Amino acid sequence: MTTTTTATTLEIEEVTKSFGGTRAVDGVSLTAGRGVIGLLGPNGAGKTTLLRMVATVLAPDAGRLRLLGLDPSDPAQRTEIRRRLGYLPQSPGLYPGFTPFDLVDYVAVLKEHTDREWRREECRRVLGSVGLEDVMHRRIRKLSGGMRQRVALAAAMVGGPELLVLDEPANGLDPEQRLQLRSLLAQVPTVLMSTHNISEVAALCQGVYVVFSGRVRFSGTPAELAGLAAGRVWEDDSQDPRAIRSWVTATGAFRHLGEPPAGAQVVAPTLDDGYLLLAREEHR
């Protein structure tokens, strides 16, 4: 897959992870350099488990990870990785009695930033970057869901991480805040984020891995993912039973995926089309 730098920040080789009799991640290999890399797939595909391993929250059952040139299986190197990594889990555990300032400062302490004045300035900086400077001393329990998501994002940004691991980062954000997120991620050398929202991949990611049932089924650019459906999408004013998937567009036309019949009005594919084609092949 094409990335935007020659340096490799993240290397995953044949990683597996099981819970009881269920293999959540099954022999995944992935590399990432500079830029935003998306993990796209349905709920239950193994994206969160994979991100938790990259964030050093879980250890793999088998396989090898190398993060920022370091080995997370070694305790000393794992500590160094955590200083240089930011992590936003899918369901952030925020202390409701804390203020956003308190929480971000607490994360800075956990990362062993001992300079109190530096921490104060850093808390103001990251909370300002997510638009929370006016509520940084309000109790988290009194904040909206979108504000809480931004508190968790600010905490992940403490110290200017070299690798940022995000699990569904746009949850609860309104359209303007999603645009702000795009600008924020552009400041981080390497971002690995999971989503099941295809529009987020189109807006944020330079590279994408599609995951089904714990395995990578595609790796490439968003344009290459859309290109999988080139010549296999057409529109008509009625539903075509020969299509493998059909749906109604916002204009009222029927969009079809499959092998177009003679004379069909073939249209340019989108990311949705490429993804749906992969999903169809996965469940065939």
Number of C-alpha atoms within 10 A of each C-alpha: 13 13 18 14 13 10 12 16 20 21 18 19 15 16 21 23 23 15 9 7 6 9 14 21 26 21 17 19 16 15 17 24 22 20 22 24 25 28 27 24 24 15 12 13 21 23 27 22 22 25 23 20 18 25 24 20 12 13 20 21 12 14 16 18 24 18 24 20 14 17 16 23 14 9 10 11 15 16 14 15 23 19 18 17 25 24 28 24 18 17 11 14 9 16 13 14 13 17 21 31 26 19 22 28 22 17 19 25 14 12 18 11 16 11 10 12 9 12 21 15 11 21 28 18 18 25 25 15 18 20 17 20 16 9 17 21 13 15 16 23 14 13 16 11 14 14 20 21 23 26 27 23 27 28 24 23 30 25 21 17 21 19 27 24 23 25 23 20 21 21 15 16 18 11 10 8 17 18 14 15 19 16 13 15 17 13 13 17 18 26 27 23 26 27 23 17 14 16 12 19 23 18 12 21 21 19 25 26 21 24 24 22 18 23 21 21 15 17 19 16 21 23 16 17 25 19 17 18 23 16 15 21 24 22 21 15 10 13 16 18 9 13 17 13 17 19 13 15 10 7 6 11 14 17 22 26 24 17 15 18 13 6 6 12 11 18 14 13 20 20 20 16 24 22 21 18 20 20 17 11 9 11 7 6
